[in-house]
């Protein structure tokens, strides 16, 4: 379905605002549904990447459940009646019982955590262990769970095959915004290091980072890899994948407004949004988000640096060119803003958080959340 985001942006009463489009979400979900049906795998939405719970009823029509990173995400995932799978680098003593009650599986990051909590979880949730497959594939070290000295997952050298009482599955996570070919390499390392353990398990979880809904991703090859893994390990009852980005990829936008235009060696448009506060991966990854109707610097007649409204000197989104001069009041639309935005944003400098608006299947714009001063105040003391 084609979505005219410029027309939707014009209908907003206020900016900044995130718009999450259900028709675009469903386009992704249908691809993920095909993977499930043709491969036999189950797909979970990773809440760390996409957690817009107003759209959970739509997600539930297509996905098997949610992957949580701790108690609060497990509670969020349980707002819908589906499977919740919870992994945390270290669970708290005071939270483990509730996590177990909420979760279909609990995945421990170490044998020490397994020893400490096994008796508290057994009989409530299935128990898994996160392992480190030993294959670095992420192009950015910050996002590489298999980098040297990683705290995430048990390396083969530290694995205790004699200490698997109650453990029914293995989990790994080694990808970041990557294609099927990267998964192929990781699976070879996973099998080489843990093949004899996989053969004892009931399920495995291939983690996240699979950019399944990205143009150029070979979905047929992913289905083949999963089916081959089932054939190689006929003991397995389930294979899980837990992408977050693939669910919300290119299904959301951030609409901002030009507040002022200044000049210091080049024209600079100051917006009512912020890279630091509202789209932090722009600075953390870093990357340059696409803007509707804009080009590369110099590609079109008028080039501007788009800057945020905070006092952070580096609160700069990037340089863009436009067909006409920008003016105060113009709306700027950033693409692919459903993922790692709402889940990571802040109220730094007291900047108001963007509205969360859902573009319904009917075409209606539904204001799901508007933030107020009290939201900012109550986070402090």
N, C-alpha and C positions, 0 to 999 in steps of 0.2 A: 504493500500500500504506500502511495506517495503521501507525504506529510508536508504541507506548506508551513514551515516553521516561522517564516517571516510574518505571515498573516496571524498565526497564533500569538506571536510576540506582541503584535499591535493590540491585541485584546487584553493584555495584562494591565491591571490597574496600577501596579507598582513594580518597581525593580529595586534591587536585583531579584531574580526568581529562577529557580530550577524548574524546567518543564520535563517531566518524564512521560513519554508517549507510549500508551498501551499498544497501539497498532504496530509500532516499531519493536516493542518488546516481544509481541507475539510472533513477529517475523523471526526473531532469534529463537524463541521457544519452539517453534515448529522444526527448526534445524536440529535442536537438541532432542526433541521428541523422536525424530527420525533415527538419531544415533542410538537412543534407548531401544527402540523397536527392532532395529536391524542388527544390533550387536548383543543385546541381552544385558547391557550395563544399566546401572541406575545413575542418574545425574542429580546432584545436590547443588543448590545455589550457595556459594560461599558468602556468608553475610558480611565478612570483613571487606568485601569489595562492593557488594550491592545489598542494601538492607531497607529499601523503600517499602515498608510494610503495607502501605496502602494498595500496593499492587500484588501482594501475596496471593489473594484469591485467584488472580490470573495465572501466577506461577504454578500454583497447586494443580491446575488443570493439566500441566505438562510435565512437571518435575516430581521426583520422588521425595524430596525433602530439602533440608538445609544443613549446611556445615557451619558449626559455631566454634568460636575461639575462646569460650569461657562461659561463665554463668549468665551474664546479662544477654549475650547473643543467644544462648540456649533458651532463655525465657522469651526472647523476641521470636525465635524460630517456632516456638511452641504456640504462638498465637494462631497458627494454622495446624490442623490435625494432619501432620505428616511426620516423616522420620526426621529426627534431629541427631546429628553426629557431632560430637564435641571433642576437640583436641585443644590442649593448652600446653605450653612449654613446662608449666608447673602449676598443679591445682592446689588450692588452699584447703587446709583441713576443715575450715568452717563452711566451705561451699560444696565439698565433694558429694555429700548426700543428696543435696538438691539437684546438682548436675546429673547425678545418676538417675534420679526420678524423672528428669526431663528428657533424657537421652536414649536413643536406640543403641548407640555405641559410644564408649568413652575410649579415647586413644591417649595412651601415656607416652611421654617423651623419653623416659628412662626406666631402667629396671628398679631404681630406688623408689620412684613414684609408684611403680607397679606393686612392689613389696609393701609399701606403706598403705595403699588404698585398695588392693585387690579384694580383701574381705568385705570392704564397704560397698563395692560395686557389684560383685558377683551376685547373680540372681536378679539384678535390677536392669543392668545394661550389658551388652556384649563388650568384651574387652579387646582392644587392639594396641599395637605398639607402632610408634612412628620410627622408621629406620631411615638412615642416610644411604641412598643408593650409590654414592661415591662418584657421581657423574655431574660435573659442573657444566651447565648449559646456558645459564642466564647471561645476557650481554652486559648487565650492570651488577657489579659486585655487591652493592647494597641489597639487591633482591635475589642473591644467590644462596639458597639454603644449603648448598653443598660446598661452599667456599671453605678454605682451610680454617680450622678452629670454630666451625659452625656449632652453635648450641642446639640446633634443630635436628632431631632424629639421632638414632643410635647407629654409630658406624659399625662396620662388620667386626672390627678389632675389639669392640666392647660388647658385642652381642653374646648373650648367655642362652644357648639353645636348650640347656638343661633346665631352664627356669621359665617355662612357658605354661604353667598350670593356669587354666582358665582363659588363656589367650586364644582368640578365634580368628584374628585377622591382623594384617600388616598394612601400614599406611606409609606412603612417601609423598613428598612434595618437592619438586625440583625444577619446575618451569616458571617462566614469567613472560606472559604475552607472546607465546611461541607456537610454532606450527607443529604438525604431526611428525615431521622428521626429527625434531628434538625429542619428542616422546619415544620414538624408535630407539634412539641412542640411550636414553635413560632406562628403558625397559631391559636392554641388554645388560647394563650394569646391575640393575635390580636382580635379574635372574642369576647373573654370575656370582653375586655376593650373597644372595639369600634364597637361591633356588630350592635348597633342601628344606628350608623353613616354610616357603610358600606351599610346598607340597603337603604340609601338615595343616594348613589353614582352611577356613571355610569362606573367607572373603579377603579381598585386597582393595585398597583405595589408592588410585593413581593421583590423588591430590588435585591441585588447581594449576592455573597458568596456561591452560589449553585455550587458544584463541579460536575456538571452533567456528564461531559465527563471523570471523573476519574474512573479507574477500581474499581468495587465494589459499585458504585452508583446505586441505584435501580430506574431506569428510569420509570419502570412501576408504581411504587408507586408515583413518582412525578406526572405522568399523572393522576393517580387516585385522588390525593389530589386536583389538579386543577379542575378536572371535578366535584368533590364533592363540591368544593367551589362555582362553578357556580350554582350547583343545590340548594345549601343553600341560595344563594343570586341571585335569577333570575333577579333582577334589573340590574346586571352588564352586560355591553356590552363587556368589555375587561378586561383581566388580563394580566399584564406585568411581565416579569422577566428580570433582567439586569445583567447577569454575565459577568465578564471580563475574569477571569481566565479560565472558562470553554471553552471559545472561543480559546484561545491560548495555553491551557494546553498541555505540551509535544510536542509542534509544533515548538519550537525554540531552538537554541544552541548558546553558546558563545565559539568561538575558540580562544585560546591563545597560546603563545609560551614561552618555557623556555628560560629565558635570562641568568640565572646563577644558580649555585648550591653551597650552603654554608653549613657548619656544625656547630651546637651549641647544643650539647646534642642529636641532631638527624639531619638527612639530611633535608635541606630546599631548595625547588625549588622556585626561584623568577620568576614570570611570567610577561608578558607585559600587564596584565590586573590588575584589582583591585576589591576587594569586596566592599570597600568604595565607589568607583567611578562608577563602571560598573554593580554591582549586589548588591545594598545596602540592600536589604532585607535579605541577608546572615547574616548581622550584626544586622539588626533591628528586624527580626522576633524572634530569629535568627534560621537559619537552615543550614544544610550541603548539598549542591547540589550534585547530582550524577555526576560522571565523567565516560565517555565512557571507558570501558576496565579496570577500577580501582576497587579495593575492599576496605573493611574496613582496618584500620590500623592492620598490622600483618597478615592479611588474605592471602596476596600474599608475595612473597619473599622480595620485596624492598619497604620500607615505607618512605614516604616523607610528610612533611608539605608543602602545597602549599600557597605561600604568594604573596601579591600584590606588585606593583611597587611604591606605594606612601610611604611617610615618616610616616604615621600613624602606631604606634607600633602594633595596633590591626588589621591591614589590612591583616588578615589571612583567607583563605577560608576554610581550614580544613586539616585533615590528611588522606592520602590515600595510598594504597599499589598497586604495579605494578608487573607484571611478570618479567620485566627486568629493569635494572637501567635506570633512566632518564638521558638525556644529553642535553646540550645546543642546541636549535633548534627544539627539540621535540614539537609537537603540543598537547595541552591538550583541550579536548572538554567537556564543562559543559552542562548538559542537562536542559531542561525546562527553557529556558532563553528568551522566547518571552513575558512573563508577568512580570509586575512591574520591568522591567529592563530599556528599552529605555525610558519609561515614567518618571523614577526617577533618571536616571544617572546624573553624574556631571563631570566637568573637574577639580576636586580638584587636586592640585599640578601641574596643567597644563598638566595632563595626557591626551593624545589624546583619544577622544571618539572612540569607535569601529565603523568600517564600518557597514552599514546595507545592508545585502545581501538577496535577495529573491530567494528561490529555487522554480522555476516555475513548473507548471504541466508538461511542456515539458521535464523537467530534467535540463534545463538551469539554471545557476547561474547568477542572474542579480544584479549588483552593484547599489543599489537604492540610497545610500548616502555615501559619504566619507567626513569626517570632516577635517578642516584645521586650521592653527593658527588663521586665521581671525575670525573663529567661536568662538574661545576662547576669543580673544581680544574684540570682539564686545559685549560680555556679561558683560564687565567691562567698566571702564571709567577712 
